[in-house]
C-alpha cells in the first residue's frame, strides 16, 4: 500500500518540495537549525519544538522514500527482479 502511494508521487517535485520544507523558514534561520542549536546549548525543548523537528524532518523522510522507491522500481524494470 505504501509503495503504491510512493509510485504515484512525481520524483522531482517531491524531492524539491520535501527538501524545501526542511529549510523553511529560511530567514532568520531554519527551524531545524534553530532546534539543533537549542539542543546543543542544553535548553529545554517544549512540545511545540519537538513537533517542529518532526514536521520539518518529514519532508526529508518523504523525499528519501520517494527517491529510494524510484531507484528500486528502476532496477526492477531493467533487471526483472527486485534486489
Residue frames as qw, qx, qy, qz and C-alpha x, y, z in Angstrom:
[[0.000, 0.885, 0.465, 0.000, 0.00, 0.00, 0.00],
 [0.286, -0.817, 0.115, 0.487, 2.81, 2.44, 0.87],
 [0.428, -0.157, 0.606, 0.652, 4.71, 1.51, -2.29],
 [0.260, 0.624, 0.652, 0.342, 1.62, 2.25, -4.40],
 [0.105, -0.953, -0.217, 0.183, 1.39, 5.69, -2.82],
 [0.392, -0.631, 0.359, 0.565, 5.09, 6.38, -3.36],
 [0.457, 0.161, 0.682, 0.547, 4.80, 5.25, -7.00],
 [0.185, 0.814, 0.525, 0.163, 2.08, 7.85, -7.63],
 [0.221, -0.899, 0.000, 0.378, 4.22, 10.77, -6.41],
 [0.627, 0.732, -0.114, 0.241, 6.38, 12.53, -9.01],
 [0.814, -0.187, -0.180, 0.519, 10.03, 12.13, -8.03],
 [0.400, 0.340, -0.020, 0.851, 11.49, 15.54, -8.94],
 [0.261, -0.636, -0.077, -0.722, 8.84, 17.83, -7.42],
 [0.798, -0.544, -0.247, -0.071, 8.51, 15.64, -4.31],
 [0.751, -0.121, -0.180, 0.624, 12.23, 15.82, -3.64],
 [0.211, 0.445, 0.027, 0.870, 12.33, 19.56, -4.37],
 [0.431, -0.633, -0.111, -0.634, 9.40, 20.49, -2.12],
 [0.854, -0.419, -0.288, 0.105, 10.38, 17.97, 0.55],
 [0.658, -0.038, -0.174, 0.732, 13.85, 19.46, 0.86],
 [0.004, 0.528, 0.076, 0.846, 12.46, 22.99, 0.63],
 [0.636, -0.646, -0.245, -0.344, 10.23, 22.21, 3.62],
 [0.810, -0.248, -0.290, 0.446, 13.30, 21.09, 5.57],
 [0.441, 0.056, -0.102, 0.890, 14.92, 24.53, 5.27],
 [0.184, -0.669, -0.320, -0.645, 11.77, 26.58, 5.89],
 [0.253, 0.959, 0.125, -0.029, 11.60, 29.30, 7.13],
 [0.733, 0.391, -0.099, 0.547, 14.80, 30.46, 5.51],
 [0.168, 0.453, -0.279, 0.830, 15.07, 33.72, 7.49],
 [0.110, -0.883, 0.455, -0.044, 16.15, 34.28, 10.21],
 [0.007, 0.411, -0.910, -0.056, 17.26, 30.62, 10.34],
 [0.620, -0.083, -0.676, -0.391, 15.65, 27.26, 9.50],
 [0.734, -0.503, 0.095, -0.447, 13.67, 25.64, 12.30],
 [0.970, -0.060, -0.187, 0.145, 15.80, 22.51, 12.27],
 [0.509, 0.412, -0.337, 0.676, 18.97, 24.55, 12.69],
 [0.303, -0.593, 0.205, -0.717, 17.34, 26.55, 15.47],
 [0.885, -0.373, 0.000, -0.277, 16.23, 23.38, 17.31],
 [0.875, 0.141, -0.278, 0.369, 19.66, 21.78, 16.88],
 [0.228, 0.522, -0.337, 0.750, 21.28, 24.85, 18.41],
 [0.588, -0.544, 0.136, -0.582, 18.83, 24.72, 21.30],
 [0.976, -0.178, -0.126, -0.010, 19.71, 21.06, 21.91],
 [0.707, 0.308, -0.306, 0.558, 23.44, 21.73, 21.71],
 [0.014, -0.543, 0.300, -0.784, 23.08, 24.59, 24.23],
 [0.226, -0.128, -0.880, 0.397, 21.24, 22.28, 26.61],
 [0.365, -0.045, 0.128, -0.921, 17.98, 24.20, 26.53],
 [0.385, 0.249, 0.837, -0.297, 14.72, 22.50, 27.40],
 [0.147, -0.058, -0.624, -0.765, 12.52, 21.90, 24.36],
 [0.526, 0.168, 0.399, -0.732, 8.79, 22.47, 24.65],
 [0.622, 0.280, 0.731, -0.027, 6.35, 20.09, 22.91],
 [0.506, 0.826, 0.104, -0.226, 5.94, 22.57, 20.04],
 [0.005, 0.751, -0.612, -0.247, 9.69, 22.39, 19.44],
 [0.439, -0.116, 0.887, 0.088, 9.54, 18.60, 19.15],
 [0.593, 0.609, 0.499, -0.169, 6.60, 18.98, 16.78],
 [0.290, 0.874, -0.253, -0.297, 8.69, 21.37, 14.65],
 [0.216, -0.505, 0.809, 0.210, 11.51, 18.83, 14.50],
 [0.513, 0.197, 0.835, 0.008, 9.17, 16.03, 13.39],
 [0.497, 0.761, 0.329, -0.255, 7.21, 18.20, 10.96],
 [0.251, 0.857, -0.351, -0.280, 10.22, 19.73, 9.22],
 [0.277, -0.401, 0.856, 0.173, 12.09, 16.41, 9.12],
 [0.678, 0.331, 0.628, -0.189, 9.13, 14.70, 7.44],
 [0.526, 0.786, -0.128, -0.299, 9.95, 16.46, 4.15],
 [0.080, 0.633, -0.762, -0.114, 13.38, 14.85, 4.06],
 [0.478, -0.057, 0.862, -0.155, 11.97, 11.45, 5.01],
 [0.680, 0.561, 0.381, -0.278, 9.36, 11.62, 2.23],
 [0.400, 0.799, -0.377, -0.245, 11.93, 12.83, -0.31],
 [0.132, -0.476, 0.869, 0.028, 14.27, 9.98, 0.63],
 [0.590, 0.157, 0.761, -0.219, 11.46, 7.39, 0.46],
 [0.652, 0.688, 0.139, -0.286, 10.33, 8.55, -2.98],
 [0.236, 0.755, -0.585, -0.178, 13.91, 8.60, -4.25],
 [0.297, -0.298, 0.906, -0.055, 14.65, 5.08, -2.93],
 [0.658, 0.356, 0.611, -0.259, 11.37, 3.73, -4.34],
 [0.569, 0.758, -0.117, -0.295, 12.06, 5.25, -7.75],
 [0.077, 0.621, -0.773, -0.101, 15.52, 3.63, -7.76],
 [0.466, -0.056, 0.865, -0.175, 14.00, 0.29, -6.72],
 [0.684, 0.553, 0.376, -0.292, 11.34, 0.43, -9.44],
 [0.389, 0.788, -0.398, -0.262, 14.01, 1.44, -11.97],
 [0.128, -0.436, 0.890, 0.026, 16.12, -1.61, -11.07],
 [0.590, 0.188, 0.741, -0.261, 13.07, -3.88, -11.21],
 [0.657, 0.671, 0.138, -0.314, 12.05, -2.76, -14.68],
 [0.301, 0.738, -0.576, -0.179, 15.60, -3.14, -16.02],
 [0.008, -0.372, 0.925, -0.079, 16.56, -6.45, -14.43],
 [0.662, -0.161, -0.577, -0.451, 13.16, -8.06, -13.97],
 [0.674, -0.360, -0.602, 0.233, 13.85, -8.83, -10.31],
 [0.308, -0.897, 0.038, -0.313, 13.81, -6.90, -7.08],
 [0.721, 0.114, -0.453, 0.512, 17.16, -6.62, -5.29]]
